[in-house]
Amino acid sequence: MATRSAGPVKRIVVAVDSTLRSLTALDMAAALAAEFQAHLETLFIEDADLLQLAELPFATELDRTSGELRRVDPAHIASALQAQARRVQQALKTASAPHRIRSSLRVVRGHYIREATMQTGVDVLFMSTSTRLAMTRRSRASAPRVAANVRSALPVHVFCDATAPAVRALVLAAELAAWLKADLVVLRPAMEETEVQGLVERAHEAVGADRSVRFETVADAHEAIGAQVRTMGCSVLVMPRPALDTPPQEALGFAAAIDCPLVLVT
């Protein structure tokens, strides 16, 4: 990736829940952190509802070996979460090693979307509730070679209006598209002609001459953005963080509906 002006990017966070789905975005986040010499933090969010459920006297689970119901053991749940945290730590180490970046793991307890979006001092936030891989996963030994040759089958999408965070989102989306060797699709709301022209110029400047960029007009609403992304197919959706300033349940529904990693840019 070639550095382009996105302003300072100091802290990149990948929010991971117990499904570990966001780990598919760690390689991409690590490459972005290396490009901007940013600190990469993995935020492992333990499911508060799961832990509360385990404390209930009537909570049961199906034993896979015997096929019998048994009482949920809170200690077993806690141990499983600790094991997942160790997996996240190892994945972070593997993703960070080729880039020699500063990285850390932090463990919190709560609800995924709420805990992820309430983090402060974050420049770029990666989230995912999707089972789709954002890119081909790379082994530690082959990472540099494969990164230079893999091409994503799906484009990177970015929702961009005329706000400052949206312009930063556009630049960072172009960086991710270059790293994935994917095309860039700019989703924009209805704008004045002068704003459209300015956006087109910024997009082509960010992408460069060697990569395709396409523009699509969408309503400034989550349903419209989600529908466009699902229809066209998407490797990752980049949005300015204020665009997801909604109640946690609505934000969770949107993140699940787009079926690809979501990146929020401050």
N, C-alpha and C positions, 0 to 999 in steps of 0.2 A: 504494500500500500504506500502511496505517496502522500505525505502530510499536506493538508490544505487547511485554510483558516477556518477553524471551528471554535476559536477561543480556547481558553485553558480547559483541559480535561484532566482532573486530578484524581478522581475516585470513580471507579467502575464497580458496580455491585451485580452479582448474579444471585438472584433469590431462588432457593431450592426448597421444595417441600419433601414429604416422605415418599412421594412417587419417584423422586430423583429425575424427573423429566427435564428440568432446566439444565442438567449436566450436559445435554447435547449442545448447549450454547457456550460451554466453557472455552473451547478452542477458539471460537470467534471472539469472545470477550478478551481472552489472553492476547490475541493478535492486536486487538484494538488498544489494549493497555500498553503493549510494547510500542505501538506507533506513536502514542501520546505520552509515553513515559509516565503512565498513571499507575496508581495503586489498585490492584485487583482484589476485591473482597467477595468471598462466597458467604452468603447469609443462609444458614440452614435453619428452617422454620419448623420446629416440632409442632405437630397438630394438637392444639389445646383440646379440641373436642374429643379426639381419640383418647387422650390421657384421662379426661374426665369420665368418658364412657367406661374405661377400664376400672374405675373406682366404684362403679355401681354394682350392687350385690347380685343383680340379675343378668349382668353382661356375660354372654357366652360366645364361644367360637367353635368352629368345626375342626376337629382333629383330622388332618389329612391322611394320617396313617390308619387310624381305627375307624374313621367315619363317625365318631361319636361326638356329641356336644360336650364341651368342658367349660368350666368357668374361666373367664379371662383373668390372667395373672398380671397385675399392674407392673410387677418387677420384670416380667418377660417383655412387656411393651417398652419399658424404659431401656432394657438391655438391647432390644431391637433398634431403637432410635439411636443409641450410642454406637451401635455397629454401622448404621447408616451414616452417622456423622464421620466415622472413620473412613468410609468409602468416599464421602465427599472430600475429605482432606486429601486422600490419595489422588482423586481425580484432579483436584486443584494443583497438587504438586506436579502431576504429569503434564497438565496443560501449560503450567507456568515455566517449567524447566527449559524448553527450547528458547524461550524469549528472555530469560534472566530478569524477570520483573519482580517487583515487590508484591507479595500476596499474603492473604490471611483468611482464616475461617472464623466466623462468629455464629454462635448458636443462640437462638431466641425461641420463645414459646408463644404461640398465638395462632391467628388465622392468616393464611398465606397472603392473599391480596392486601389485607389491611396492614400487616406487618411490613410487607415489601414496599408499599407506596407511602408509608408514614416515615420512612427513613429520610433523614435530613443530611445535607452536605453531599449528596450524590449527584454526579454529573450525568452518568449513564446507568440505567437500570435495566437488566435483562430479566425477563420472567417467561414462564411457559407452563401451560397446562395441557400442552399437546403431546401426543405420542410420536409425532413426526420429527425426524431428525432434521436439524437445520442444515446439515452438511454431512459429507462423508466423514465418519470418525477416523482419526488417524492414530496409528501406533506411535510410540515414542521414537522409535528408530526411523520411521519413514516420514515424520511430520514435515520437515522442510521440503523434501522432494515432492510429496503429494500436494502440499499447499500450492506449489507453483504450477501444478498441472490439472488439478481437479476443477471441473466446471460444474456449477450448480445447474440443475435442470429447471429450476424455478427462479423467477426474478425476486429481487429485493423491492419491497414497497415502502414508500414513505408518505405520510400525510403531512402536507405542508401548506400553511397559510402565510400571511405576511408578518407574523410575529417573530421576535428574536429567537425564542426556543425552537420554532419550526425551521428557521434558517439553519440553526445548528444541527437539527435533526437531519436536514437535507444533506449537509456536508458529511455527517457521520454515516448516513445511509450509503452515500457514494463510496466511502472508504470500505464499508462492508461488502458492497457489490464488487468492488475491485478485488478484495481478498477472496471472495467466493467465486470470482470470475463469472458473475451473473449480471444480467441486465437490470436496469433500474426503472421502476415505475413510480412516477410522482402523482399522488392523488391530491387534488386541490379542490377547495370549495369555489363557489362562484366568486369572481373577483372583478375589479375594474381592469380595463384593458392595460393600463400602465403597470398595475401590480402583476398581471399575468406575464407581461414582457420582462419585468424584473426577475420574476421567478424562473422563467425559461433561461435567462442569461446566467443566473446563479447555478442552475442545475447543470447546464452544459459546461460551465467553468469547473464545477466540482467533479463531474464525471470524467472530463477530458475527451479527447477526440477518438480514443480507441474503444469506447464503450457506448452501447445503445441506451437511450433514455426515452421514455414514453410518458405522455401526460394524459391523465384521465380526470374528468370533472365529476365530483361526487358531492352529495349533500353533506353538510357538516354535522353528521350524526353517526353514532356508533353502528347502527343497523346498516346504513348505507356503506360505510367503510368496510364492515365485516363481510357484507354481501359481495362487494367488489373483489376483496381479497380471496374469498372462497371460490368465486367464479373463475378468476384468472390463475389461481394457484400461487403460492408465495413461500419463499424460503425463510423470510423474516420480515416482520412489519415494524417500521420505525415511526414513532410519533413523538411530538412535543409533550412533555409531561402534563402540562395543564389540560391537554385534550382528554385525559382520562381522570379528570377531577370530578368523579362521580361516587355515589355510595358504593361500598365494597362489594355488595352482592351484584350490582349492575356491572361493575368492573370485572368481577369474576366471570359473569356470563359472557361478556365480550371477549375476554382472554380465551375462554374455552371455545367460543364459536369460531374464532379465526383459524384455529387448528395449525398454528405455527408459532414460533417464539416471538415475543413482543419486546421491543426495546423502547424505553421511555427516556427522553433527553431533556434535561433541565435547561 
